[in-house]
Amino acid sequence: MKNFTIHTLGFRNPVLTASGTFGMGGEFDGLTDYSKLGGITLKTVTPRPRSGNQPPRILETPCGLLNSIGLENPGMDEVIRIIKSEHPFRAYDTNIVFSIAGETADDFTRMADAVIGAGDIDMLELNLSCPNIHAGGATFDSDCANVRAIVSSVARLDFPFTVKLSPNQDILGNSIAAEDAGAHALTISNTFLGMAFDRKTGEPYFRNKVAGFSGPAVKPMALYNVYRVAQKVKIPIIASGGAASAGDAIEFLLAGASFISIGTMNFVEPDIAETVADGLAEYLREK
Ligand SMILES: Cc1cc2nc3c(=O)[nH]c(=O)nc-3n(C[C@H](O)[C@H](O)[C@H](O)COP(=O)(O)O)c2cc1C
């Protein structure tokens, strides 16, 4: 059987859940067996609490989901307080991946340091597809120089981390920059930009007009991105985009990914990551 490792961290299998689709730990208790998963990735946390976007926030489309959640979360201090006082993750027999998004480039290292200090976390995921308030709201990964600066600063902490990139920016350039700057892994990728219109009002369906598109419909595009990034980098790739079966996971491995993360499909089948992990184990045993 293959070894599944990112930096110093071993995983029992290459199947993870994706940030924002598996809660903050606890929401899937009793619905799936965490000990069958390589890891669970928690909802992205920001420096300050965020109430998220005004509804509507979700729209189902054939084979996909548009979301405009707006990173709703209780904020870093509250999450650290809960981790330190209640140790919510100790009961979970799997790796815990903690996703962070700064408001400024400096926030990432400060937040990473605080999360590592809180304990019980196995890996960090830097969500670089969030807006940089010092750059007028442009996302951090809209500029390779930002990616390089943030990643090299977090790499100095020498704690396992992956860098999650957007498919709506220069994902290849950003991947190369992140690897150069010391990233331990890449998560390819966050959601694709998409839109819907309300036919009655003639207005965009979402208040922000644009939303993130995910689910089975995006798999071919995610596969293409994983494939082209894998041609250029050596660090492990966590594939994220549309995986709905062990067959999809196998395709991501064939495209060059080392890990597969399951997102939108958790809402359809809460134990799908477990099913994918089982199917993949059979495939890897035969290899
Ligand atoms: C409702 C929803 C909320 C999400 N929230 C986050 C988030 O907080 N942080 C993040 O990095 N990605 C977030 N994502 C993106 C997913 O983690 C994943 O990368 C993306 O949906 C593609 O995978 P999928 O097609 O398997 O869902 C969210 C996706 C959905 C559908």
The ligand as a Tripos MOL2 file, in Angstrom:
@<TRIPOS>MOLECULE
LIG
   31    33     1     0     0
SMALL
NO_CHARGES

@<TRIPOS>ATOM
      1 C1        -21.2350   25.5550    0.6560 C.3       1 LIG1
      2 C2        -19.7480   25.6110    0.4120 C.ar      1 LIG1
      3 C3        -18.9310   26.3060    1.2980 C.ar      1 LIG1
      4 C4        -17.5470   26.3500    1.0800 C.ar      1 LIG1
      5 N1        -16.7580   27.0140    1.9720 N.ar      1 LIG1
      6 C5        -15.4030   27.0020    1.8080 C.ar      1 LIG1
      7 C6        -14.5520   27.5840    2.7790 C.ar      1 LIG1
      8 O1        -14.9770   28.0930    3.8270 O.2       1 LIG1
      9 N2        -13.2100   27.5590    2.5450 N.ar      1 LIG1
     10 C7        -12.6650   26.9690    1.4290 C.ar      1 LIG1
     11 O2        -11.4330   26.9600    1.2730 O.2       1 LIG1
     12 N3        -13.4610   26.3750    0.4960 N.ar      1 LIG1
     13 C8        -14.8020   26.3800    0.6680 C.ar      1 LIG1
     14 N4        -15.6000   25.7600   -0.2560 N.ar      1 LIG1
     15 C9        -14.9910   25.0880   -1.4230 C.3       1 LIG1
     16 C10       -14.8120   23.5850   -1.1660 C.3       1 LIG1
     17 O3        -13.9520   23.3590   -0.0710 O.3       1 LIG1
     18 C11       -14.2430   22.8630   -2.4150 C.3       1 LIG1
     19 O4        -12.9220   23.2930   -2.6470 O.3       1 LIG1
     20 C12       -15.0630   23.1390   -3.6640 C.3       1 LIG1
     21 O5        -16.4380   23.1160   -3.3680 O.3       1 LIG1
     22 C13       -14.7610   22.1350   -4.7890 C.3       1 LIG1
     23 O6        -14.9770   20.8130   -4.3860 O.3       1 LIG1
     24 P1        -16.3820   20.0200   -4.6050 P.3       1 LIG1
     25 O7        -16.7550   20.1840   -6.0530 O.co2     1 LIG1
     26 O8        -16.0640   18.6170   -4.2130 O.co2     1 LIG1
     27 O9        -17.3700   20.6860   -3.7280 O.co2     1 LIG1
     28 C14       -16.9770   25.7040   -0.0560 C.ar      1 LIG1
     29 C15       -17.8280   25.0100   -0.9430 C.ar      1 LIG1
     30 C16       -19.1950   24.9440   -0.7190 C.ar      1 LIG1
     31 C17       -20.0520   24.1700   -1.6790 C.3       1 LIG1
@<TRIPOS>BOND
     1     1     2 1
     2     2     3 ar
     3     2    30 ar
     4     3     4 ar
     5     4     5 ar
     6     4    28 ar
     7     5     6 ar
     8     6     7 ar
     9     6    13 1
    10     7     8 2
    11     7     9 ar
    12     9    10 ar
    13    10    11 2
    14    10    12 ar
    15    12    13 ar
    16    13    14 ar
    17    14    15 1
    18    14    28 ar
    19    15    16 1
    20    16    17 1
    21    16    18 1
    22    18    19 1
    23    18    20 1
    24    20    21 1
    25    20    22 1
    26    22    23 1
    27    23    24 1
    28    24    25 2
    29    24    26 1
    30    24    27 1
    31    28    29 ar
    32    29    30 ar
    33    30    31 1
@<TRIPOS>SUBSTRUCTURE
     1 LIG1         1 GROUP 0 **** ****
